[in-house]
Amino acid sequence: MNALLKKRNVGFPRLLADWFDPFTFFDTGMLAPESKLGFTMPTVNVMETGNEYLVELAAPGLERKDFQVEIDNEVLTITVEKKEEKKEEGKDFSRQEFSFNSFRRSFELPENSKADKIDAKYVDGILKLVIPKKEITAEKPKKEIAVS
């Protein structure tokens, strides 16, 4: 395999390298941050403050309706599906293009999070989630009771 094709990271040479490399052709990119054909998994910042967790997912070019945020068994899942169709017609031509982008990111919520109080906002290309913390009481120490 041509080493130059494997080093390139974008466009048609990348597609050719993946097509002819049996080790990457069937790789779905689920574990790698970058998937095939130049689509990149959005980056995520996770921060913790004294009373909340903050999650910021960079996803420019989307709309609020493209996001689905859900919690199941203490796992927060962010799913995006965006479909576009462009149709252009002229005197001597007709062109129709389709595009479909999707991704899914999942995060296991910490034990001290309030899953029912999560706030999600999409502003300036960034999905921002605020996950409040709940107070976890320490287990009471074992106490022996004297039998009389």
Order of alpha helices (4+ residues) and beta strands (2+ residues): alpha-alpha-alpha-beta-beta-beta-beta-beta-beta-beta
